[in-house]
């Protein structure tokens, strides 16, 4: 159930209670290409490394942080190195690997983005590729700031708490994640966000296509602006078009492509969703999100905490959910944008939600949505 899982985040502005960690600098990686087939990517072991992951395309550039043609996690090191070895792909001189690497160190995630490697000439046995090194930006949590004087506050003593980050215990009262979306290229100050690309086909997301074309960073805000699918494609596309999502992040083909025909229309709304699945997860604590919900028919905006291994039947904690309709009624009862819903669901059918009516639409202004998740 959702209450027993470490959570990743789908959200706009986050303030988490936990702890900070010493910066990790990505070491030089080594690439070895074998003849007649196979290759290997490895990095040296460092203290507290618990996972090494590779995301690779061959002769095709990656789009942002897509999973790639090859997407593998390595959870056990070989001797003093973390090694991913491929034994099936046949590479030739001049082929190019496009990839990004990811490690978890002391419970925190670090990435090495936008890497390229060109295969050299091969020998009958193996050819060792050149060693390339770079120093990505480490994930460093900002100090707490006194809003009155704009100066750093002293660090509190480390009292134990029930909050954990990637399974590690953390200090009580510590901010462990803070996002203001100032960095357009990196998608946030810590470069932690991944875009989802899929056709959800579940619950209230049934009328939506999730793509990355509807989100942008603007003046320090993450802006997600829903549009109509036919505005991007063509008139009557939802009725007779064929949609295949490039860079789809779903595991099932049915969530990556679809045909419109007869009664089976394509989802009419195109929107975006981002998460921290590959970089940050936590269990228990206080979460605050400042956001302005969108307005419009067919739109059901929701700010979630979801399990790290989230799937269609997984649970979630909802910080905020409000229908985008100005006026939406069931049995003469208004369930539109003046109602805010918050709660917990353990799957697609079992949930506990509480509703709160406002004097005006929740989409009219920014609000701070806050929860405290306890054992």
C-alpha positions, 0 to 999 in steps of 0.5 A: 500500500501507499503508506508503506512505500518510499515516495517520489514526488509529482509537484510544483514547489517542494519543501521537505523535512529531512537532512543534507549530505556531502556533495558527490563528484562523479568519477571518470567512467570507462567504456570498453567495446568488444568484438564481435559484440558487447560493451561495458561501462564502469565507474570506480566504487566510492563510499556509500554507493548503493546503485549504478544505473545507465541509460543509453541510446545507440546512434540516436540522441536522447531526449532530455532524461528519457529511459533510452534503448538500454535502461539498466540498474546495477545493484552489486559492484564487481570488486572495486568497480560498478559495472554494466556489461552488454553482451548482445549489441554489435557495435562498429567503428564510428557508432556513437553512444548517447547516455546519462549515468546515475548513482545513489550515494548515501541515499541521495541520487546524482546524475551525469547527463549528456554524455557521448562516446564514439566507438574506435576501431576494434580488435579481435578480442576487445578494445578499451575506449578512452576514459572520459571524466567530468564533474557534474553539479552535485545535489546540495541542499540550500541553507535555511534563510531568515526571511526577515534578515535574508541571512542563513539561520544556524543549523539545528541540533540533529534530533532523531525523526521518523523521516527517512530519505532513500531509507536513511534516517535524517535529522528532525526539522531539516529541509532536505528538498527545496525547489524554485524552478530557476533553471530552465535547462536543468529543470529546477535548481537541483536538476532532479526532474524527469518528464513522463510521456504516456497515455495513462488510460486510468481513472480521471486521466483517461482523457489526457495524453501526458507529453513534455511539450506542455511544460516550461520554466517561466519567471521562476515558475513551473508552468504546465499548460493543457492544450487540445490534442487537435491543436498540435495535430489536425482536425478530427485527429481524436476520431481517426488519428494514429498517435505514437508517442516518441520517447514514451516512458511507459512499459506497456505498448498500449500506453504509448500508442493508440488509434482513434476510430468509431466510439474509441476516440483519442484522449482530447487533452494534451498536458505534462507531468514531471516527477523525481522518481530517478533522483529523490524519494522519502518516507514520512515528513512535512510537505508544502507545495505552493501552486495555482491550479489550472482551469478548464473543462476535462482538466483534473489537476492533482498534486501527488506523492506516489510510490517510487515504483508507482504503477496503475494500481499503486496508491498515492497521497493527494495534496490537492485535487480540484476539477477545472470546470467552473460549474460541474454538477452531479444530482444538482450538487456542484463538484466543480472548481470550488471544491478541493479534495485531499486524501489517500488512495491505495489503488484505483478503487479504494480511497479516503478523501476529504473535500473543502469548499471555497468561496471562489474557484481554487484555480483563481489564486496561488495556495500553499498545500501542506500535509504531514505524513506520519507513521 
